[in-house]
Amino acid sequence: MTLAVSAAAAIWLIWFGYPLVIAGLAALRRPSRPAPLALPSVTVVIATRDDPTLVRRRVADALAANYPAERLSVVVGLDAGGSRTGPADLADFGDRVQAEAGDAPGGKAATLNAAVRAATGEVLVFTDAGQTFDPLAVRRLVDALAAPRVGAASGRLEIPPGKDGPTLSERYWRYERWIRRSEARVHSTVGVTGAIYAMPRELWSPLPAGLILDDLFVPMRLVLAGRRIAFVDEARATDTRRFDAQQEFRRKARTLTGVIQLCAWLPGVLVPVRNPVWLQFVFHKLLRLLTPYLLILGAVGVAWAAATTLPAALLGAVVGGGVLLVALLLATPRLGRRLRAAAVQGAALQGATIVAAFNGLRGRWDVWQR
């Protein structure tokens, strides 16, 4: 039973203890309200390989921002590895929108590099093709960059609940926003939301080809250079897309593989004297990778304790309780459906963590999925 208790304690510390501690520290800090900047020119950067209908909708939404039209432009980076959108699909937007072919051999980092070279704005706002912005999101991000030493500002991604209520993924994003908000109050959020973040153009440096997570590499490189990363609750992006279990698995495997890649390609994040948010990075990103193995150890510990210490009658009662629980779920279809979906998503997350570990061991970084 000691093994099971130790595993459970470690999981609690990673997923609940750290967030509570960082939230407590954040509560001791007074929020700063930077004076807004004189409105700089802004370029919204979209790296994509998606179909024209989705990309056109995203461009139209970006242009609809509550920001002076003469100071707002859009650059769409088209993946050299096989974008389904071409320059002709965006030609009717006029000279405020530019389509730029990504660098060879393709991939998101190479596409972003080409798009940023074409950008003319003093501030870069990064987003993906699948979201929409609140009209004031761009202005809120720009305002946040006025704070001292802030090198980038992350917005808030919202996923509306489905017809059966919030899914596990949606609840996870609420939890993530809480942690990131607290981390930013203490020093810097560990990573930004790829769907909505901004930085001064002058702080941009080209990304290494094959990079998976620009939304982790860019902010952590800035942190190592002495900058802070803000989190802006009022800058909101919404993603209404729904992904099936296989798509969610691939997305999670890609993200977690990117965390491992970051450690290999930006090793300074692992050095406490170089990384001012080292402890946050370890708890928020690295220790979570141990979760599936801790769950396995916990299950082994419980099974061993049950087999060696529990009386047969008590063991039978536990099994009987499990059977009754299954029967209850079958008798309440909606509850059963939601719990089954949560179980599948939770299992997929842990499976993706194991896949990411294998990807990291093999140096397999080519995982940018459509």
Buried (B, 14 or more C-beta within 10 A) or exposed (E): EEBBEBBBEBBEBBBEBBBEBBBEBBEEEEEEEEEEBEBEBBBBBBBBBBBBEBBBBBBEBBBEBEBEEEBBBBBBBBBBBEBBBEEEBBEEBEEBBBBBBBBEEBBBBBBBBBBBEBBEBBBBBBBBBBBBBBEBBBBBBBBBBBBEEBBBBBBBBBBEEBEEEBBBBBBBBEEBBBBBBBBBBBBBBBBBBBBBBBBBBEBBEEBEBBBBBBBBBBBBBBBBEEBBBBBBEBBBBBBEEEEEEEBBBBBBBBBBBBBBBBBEBBEBBBEEEEBBBBEBBBBBBBBBBBBBBBBEBBEEBBEEBBEEEBEEEEEEEEEEEEEEEEEEBEEEEEEBEBEEBBEBBEBBBBBBBBBBBEBBEEEEBEBBEE
